[in-house]
Amino acid sequence: QVQLVESGGGLVQPGGSLRLSCAASGSLFSINTMGWYRQAPGNQRELVATISRGGWTNYAESVKGRFTISRVNAKNTVYLQMNSLKPEDTAIYYCNAAVVVDPFTSNEYDYWGQGTQVTVSS
C-alpha cells in the first residue's frame, strides 16, 4: 500500500504565499509523474501542475508565473510553492502520484492524498 500525505495548507491573505508538501511512502518502487490538483466548492477537480520524474513541468494557465512545482526523487516528495495568491485559488489541494510498485511489470497506479485546504481571504 502507498500513502500520500500532504501538508502546508492554511489561511493566507491575497498576495501572500504558501508552500505545500506531499510525501509518498509505503510499498513503492518508483514514482513517475507527480502533481497537484484542486477542487473548489461546486467545481470539478482541476489540474494545477504536474512534474515528471525528469523534471518536466506543466501548469494550468491560471497559475503560470505564480506557482512553482518541484520534487525530490530521493525523498518521494513533491512541493508546490504558491505566490501572489488570489481568492480564486481557494480550494482543497490534492497531491497525485503515478506509482510503480513492481519493477518487473512497470505498471503505474494512481494514488491520491487526502487533500489540504487552502483559503485565500482578507
LUMLO-51583 format. One record per residue: x, y, z of N, C-alpha, C in turn. Coordinates in Angstrom, 1 decimal. Example, Ala and Ser with C-alpha at 12.3 -4.5 7.8 and 13.67 -1.06 7.14 Angstrom:
((13.2,-5.7,7.8),(12.3,-4.5,7.8),(13.2,-3.3,7.8)),
((12.8,-2.2,7.1),(13.7,-1.1,7.1),(12.9,0.0,7.9)),
END
This chain:
((0.8,-1.2,0.0),(0.0,0.0,0.0),(0.9,1.2,0.0)),
((0.4,2.3,-0.7),(1.1,3.5,-0.8),(0.3,4.6,-0.2)),
((0.9,5.5,0.6),(0.2,6.6,1.2),(0.9,7.9,0.7)),
((0.0,8.9,0.4),(0.5,10.3,0.1),(0.0,11.2,1.3)),
((0.9,11.9,1.9),(0.5,12.8,3.0),(0.9,14.2,2.6)),
((-0.1,15.1,2.6),(0.1,16.5,2.2),(0.2,17.3,3.5)),
((0.8,18.5,3.4),(0.9,19.4,4.5),(1.1,20.8,3.9)),
((0.9,21.8,4.7),(1.2,23.2,4.3),(0.1,24.1,3.9)),
((-1.1,23.6,3.9),(-2.3,24.4,3.6),(-2.6,25.4,4.8)),
((-3.5,26.3,4.6),(-3.9,27.2,5.6),(-4.6,28.4,5.0)),
((-4.7,29.4,5.9),(-5.4,30.7,5.6),(-4.3,31.7,5.3)),
((-4.4,32.4,4.2),(-3.5,33.4,3.8),(-4.2,34.6,3.1)),
((-3.7,35.8,3.3),(-4.3,37.0,2.7),(-3.9,37.0,1.2)),
((-4.8,37.7,0.4),(-4.5,37.9,-1.0),(-3.1,38.5,-1.2)),
((-2.3,37.9,-2.2),(-1.0,38.4,-2.4),(0.1,37.6,-1.6)),
((-0.4,36.8,-0.7),(0.5,36.0,0.2),(1.0,34.8,-0.5)),
((1.8,34.0,0.3),(2.4,32.8,-0.3),(2.2,31.6,0.7)),
((2.1,30.4,0.1),(2.1,29.2,0.9),(2.9,28.2,0.1)),
((3.4,27.2,0.9),(4.2,26.1,0.2),(3.5,24.8,0.7)),
((3.1,24.0,-0.3),(2.5,22.7,0.0),(3.6,21.6,-0.2)),
((3.5,20.6,0.6),(4.4,19.4,0.5),(3.5,18.2,0.4)),
((4.1,17.2,-0.2),(3.4,15.9,-0.3),(4.5,14.8,-0.3)),
((4.4,13.9,0.7),(5.4,12.8,0.8),(4.7,11.5,0.5)),
((5.3,10.7,-0.3),(4.8,9.3,-0.6),(5.6,8.3,0.2)),
((4.9,7.3,0.7),(5.6,6.3,1.5),(4.8,5.0,1.3)),
((5.5,3.9,1.7),(4.9,2.6,1.6),(5.6,1.7,0.6)),
((4.9,0.7,0.0),(5.5,-0.3,-0.8),(5.5,0.2,-2.3)),
((6.5,1.0,-2.6),(6.6,1.5,-4.0),(8.0,1.3,-4.5)),
((8.2,1.2,-5.8),(9.5,1.0,-6.4),(10.0,2.4,-6.9)),
((9.1,3.1,-7.6),(9.5,4.4,-8.1),(8.2,5.2,-8.4)),
((8.4,6.5,-8.6),(7.2,7.4,-8.9),(7.5,8.1,-10.2)),
((6.6,8.0,-11.1),(6.7,8.7,-12.4),(6.2,10.1,-12.2)),
((5.1,10.5,-12.9),(4.6,11.9,-12.7),(4.0,12.1,-11.4)),
((4.3,13.2,-10.8),(3.6,13.7,-9.6),(2.9,15.0,-9.9)),
((1.9,15.3,-9.2),(1.1,16.5,-9.5),(0.3,17.0,-8.4)),
((-0.2,18.2,-8.6),(-1.2,18.9,-7.7),(-2.5,19.2,-8.5)),
((-3.6,18.9,-7.8),(-4.9,19.2,-8.4),(-5.7,20.0,-7.3)),
((-6.7,20.7,-7.7),(-7.5,21.4,-6.7),(-9.0,21.3,-7.0)),
((-9.8,21.4,-6.0),(-11.3,21.4,-6.1),(-11.9,22.4,-5.2)),
((-12.5,23.4,-5.9),(-13.3,24.4,-5.1),(-14.7,24.0,-5.0)),
((-15.4,24.5,-4.0),(-16.8,24.1,-3.8),(-17.7,24.3,-5.0)),
((-18.4,23.3,-5.4),(-19.2,23.4,-6.6),(-18.5,23.2,-7.9)),
((-17.2,23.0,-7.9),(-16.5,22.8,-9.1),(-15.9,21.4,-9.2)),
((-15.5,21.0,-10.4),(-14.8,19.8,-10.6),(-13.3,19.9,-10.2)),
((-12.7,18.8,-9.9),(-11.3,18.8,-9.6),(-10.5,19.2,-10.9)),
((-9.6,20.1,-10.7),(-8.8,20.5,-11.9),(-7.3,20.4,-11.7)),
((-6.6,20.3,-12.8),(-5.1,20.2,-12.7),(-4.6,21.6,-12.3)),
((-3.6,21.6,-11.4),(-2.8,22.8,-11.1),(-1.5,22.7,-11.8)),
((-0.7,21.6,-11.5),(0.6,21.5,-12.0),(1.1,20.0,-11.9)),
((1.9,19.6,-12.9),(2.5,18.3,-12.8),(4.0,18.4,-13.1)),
((4.7,17.3,-12.6),(6.1,17.3,-12.9),(6.5,15.8,-13.1)),
((7.3,15.6,-14.1),(7.8,14.3,-14.4),(9.0,13.9,-13.5)),
((9.3,12.7,-13.6),(10.5,12.2,-12.8),(11.7,13.0,-13.2)),
((11.8,13.3,-14.5),(13.0,14.0,-15.0),(12.9,15.5,-14.8)),
((11.8,16.0,-14.3),(11.7,17.5,-14.0),(10.9,18.3,-15.0)),
((10.3,17.6,-16.0),(9.5,18.4,-16.9),(8.2,18.8,-16.2)),
((7.8,20.1,-16.4),(6.7,20.6,-15.7),(5.6,21.1,-16.6)),
((4.4,21.1,-16.1),(3.2,21.5,-16.8),(2.3,22.3,-15.8)),
((1.8,23.4,-16.2),(1.0,24.3,-15.3),(-0.4,24.6,-16.0)),
((-1.4,24.8,-15.2),(-2.6,25.4,-15.6),(-2.3,26.9,-15.9)),
((-3.0,27.4,-16.9),(-2.8,28.8,-17.3),(-3.1,29.7,-16.2)),
((-4.0,29.4,-15.3),(-4.4,30.3,-14.3),(-3.3,30.5,-13.2)),
((-2.3,29.6,-13.2),(-1.3,29.6,-12.1),(0.1,29.9,-12.7)),
((0.2,29.9,-14.0),(1.5,30.2,-14.6),(2.1,31.5,-14.1)),
((3.4,31.4,-13.7),(4.1,32.6,-13.3),(3.9,32.9,-11.8)),
((3.0,32.2,-11.1),(2.7,32.4,-9.7),(3.1,31.1,-8.9)),
((2.8,30.0,-9.4),(3.1,28.7,-8.7),(4.3,28.0,-9.3)),
((5.0,27.3,-8.5),(6.2,26.5,-8.9),(6.1,25.1,-8.3)),
((6.1,24.1,-9.2),(6.1,22.7,-8.7),(7.6,22.2,-8.8)),
((7.9,21.4,-7.8),(9.3,20.8,-7.7),(9.2,19.5,-7.0)),
((10.2,18.7,-7.1),(10.2,17.4,-6.4),(11.6,17.0,-6.0)),
((11.7,16.1,-5.0),(13.0,15.5,-4.6),(12.7,14.0,-4.8)),
((13.3,13.4,-5.8),(13.0,12.0,-6.1),(13.5,11.1,-4.9)),
((14.6,11.4,-4.3),(15.2,10.6,-3.3),(14.3,10.6,-2.0)),
((13.4,11.6,-1.9),(12.5,11.7,-0.8),(11.1,11.3,-1.2)),
((10.8,11.0,-2.4),(9.5,10.7,-2.9),(8.5,11.9,-2.5)),
((9.0,13.1,-2.7),(8.3,14.3,-2.2),(8.1,15.3,-3.4)),
((6.9,15.9,-3.4),(6.6,16.9,-4.4),(6.2,18.2,-3.6)),
((6.5,19.3,-4.1),(6.2,20.6,-3.5),(5.4,21.5,-4.4)),
((4.7,22.4,-3.9),(4.0,23.4,-4.7),(4.2,24.8,-4.0)),
((5.0,25.6,-4.5),(5.2,26.9,-4.0),(4.2,27.9,-4.7)),
((3.4,28.5,-3.8),(2.3,29.3,-4.4),(2.5,30.7,-3.9)),
((2.7,31.6,-4.9),(3.0,33.0,-4.6),(1.8,33.9,-5.2)),
((1.7,35.1,-4.8),(0.7,36.0,-5.3),(-0.7,35.4,-5.3)),
((-1.0,34.8,-4.2),(-2.3,34.0,-4.1),(-3.5,35.0,-4.3)),
((-4.5,34.4,-4.9),(-5.7,35.2,-5.2),(-6.9,34.4,-4.5)),
((-8.0,35.1,-4.2),(-9.2,34.5,-3.6),(-9.6,33.3,-4.4)),
((-9.5,33.4,-5.7),(-10.0,32.3,-6.6),(-9.1,31.0,-6.5)),
((-7.9,31.1,-5.8),(-7.1,30.0,-5.6),(-7.6,29.1,-4.4)),
((-8.6,29.6,-3.7),(-9.2,28.9,-2.6),(-9.8,27.6,-3.0)),
((-9.3,26.5,-2.4),(-9.8,25.2,-2.8),(-9.1,24.1,-1.9)),
((-9.6,22.9,-2.0),(-8.8,21.8,-1.4),(-7.8,21.3,-2.5)),
((-6.6,21.2,-2.0),(-5.5,20.9,-3.0),(-5.1,19.4,-2.7)),
((-5.1,18.6,-3.8),(-4.8,17.2,-3.7),(-3.5,16.9,-4.4)),
((-2.7,16.0,-3.8),(-1.5,15.5,-4.4),(-1.8,14.2,-5.1)),
((-1.1,14.0,-6.2),(-1.3,12.8,-7.1),(0.0,12.3,-7.5)),
((0.1,10.9,-7.5),(1.4,10.3,-7.9),(1.1,9.1,-8.7)),
((1.8,8.9,-9.8),(1.8,7.7,-10.6),(2.9,6.8,-10.2)),
((2.5,5.7,-9.4),(3.5,4.9,-8.7),(3.7,3.6,-9.4)),
((5.0,3.2,-9.5),(5.3,1.9,-10.0),(5.7,1.0,-8.7)),
((4.9,0.0,-8.5),(5.1,-0.8,-7.3),(5.9,-2.1,-7.6)),
((5.9,-2.5,-8.9),(6.6,-3.7,-9.3),(7.5,-3.4,-10.5)),
((8.8,-3.4,-10.3),(9.8,-3.1,-11.4),(9.7,-4.0,-12.6)),
((9.2,-5.2,-12.4),(9.2,-6.2,-13.5),(8.0,-6.0,-14.4)),
((6.9,-5.3,-14.0),(5.8,-5.0,-14.8),(5.8,-3.6,-15.3)),
((6.3,-2.7,-14.4),(6.4,-1.3,-14.7),(5.0,-0.7,-14.8)),
((4.0,-1.4,-14.3),(2.6,-0.8,-14.3),(2.5,0.4,-13.4)),
((1.8,1.4,-13.8),(1.6,2.6,-12.9),(0.2,2.5,-12.2)),
((0.2,2.9,-11.0),(-1.0,3.0,-10.3),(-1.2,4.5,-9.7)),
((-2.4,5.0,-9.8),(-2.7,6.3,-9.4),(-3.0,6.4,-7.9)),
((-2.3,7.2,-7.2),(-2.6,7.4,-5.8),(-2.9,8.9,-5.5)),
((-3.8,9.1,-4.5),(-4.2,10.5,-4.2),(-4.0,10.7,-2.7)),
((-3.6,11.9,-2.3),(-3.6,12.3,-0.9),(-5.0,12.7,-0.4)),
((-5.0,13.0,0.8),(-6.3,13.2,1.5),(-6.8,14.7,1.2)),
((-5.9,15.5,0.8),(-6.3,16.9,0.5),(-5.9,17.8,1.6)),
((-5.6,19.1,1.3),(-5.2,20.1,2.2),(-5.9,21.4,1.8)),
((-6.6,22.0,2.8),(-7.4,23.2,2.5),(-6.5,24.5,2.3)),
((-6.7,25.2,1.3),(-6.0,26.5,1.1),(-7.1,27.5,0.9)),
((-7.1,28.5,1.8),(-8.1,29.6,1.8),(-7.4,30.9,1.7)),
((-7.7,31.7,0.6),(-7.1,33.0,0.4),(-8.2,34.0,0.6)),
((-8.1,34.8,1.7),(-9.1,35.7,2.1),(-8.5,36.8,3.0)),
((-9.1,38.0,2.9),(-8.6,39.1,3.8),(-9.5,39.2,5.0)),
END
